[in-house]
Amino acid sequence: MNKFLILVIIKIFFFSEVIAATANCDNGECKFTNSNHYMSAKTYCLQNLNFEDVQTEFLYFTILRTNEKCNVFEIVR
């Protein structure tokens, strides 16, 4: 039982890594990797992003580096 608990603790602290969603955007057309909400979308944010870490929601995504929120007006699954 002790060995099992030790293995569980090791897994929780060392092997659990969250994979963030990344975005590649060009003039408002974005493609997302590892996103739970959409694979590609059109947005009002017109800056270019290359493999930028983002947090996706249903109606917008947030660029984690700048904390900028970009609204999405068309979702392509």
ABEGO torsion letter per residue (X at the ends): XAAAAAAAAAAAAAABBBBBBBBBBBGGBBBBBGBAABABBBBABABBBBGBBBBBBAABBBBAAAGBBBBBABBBX
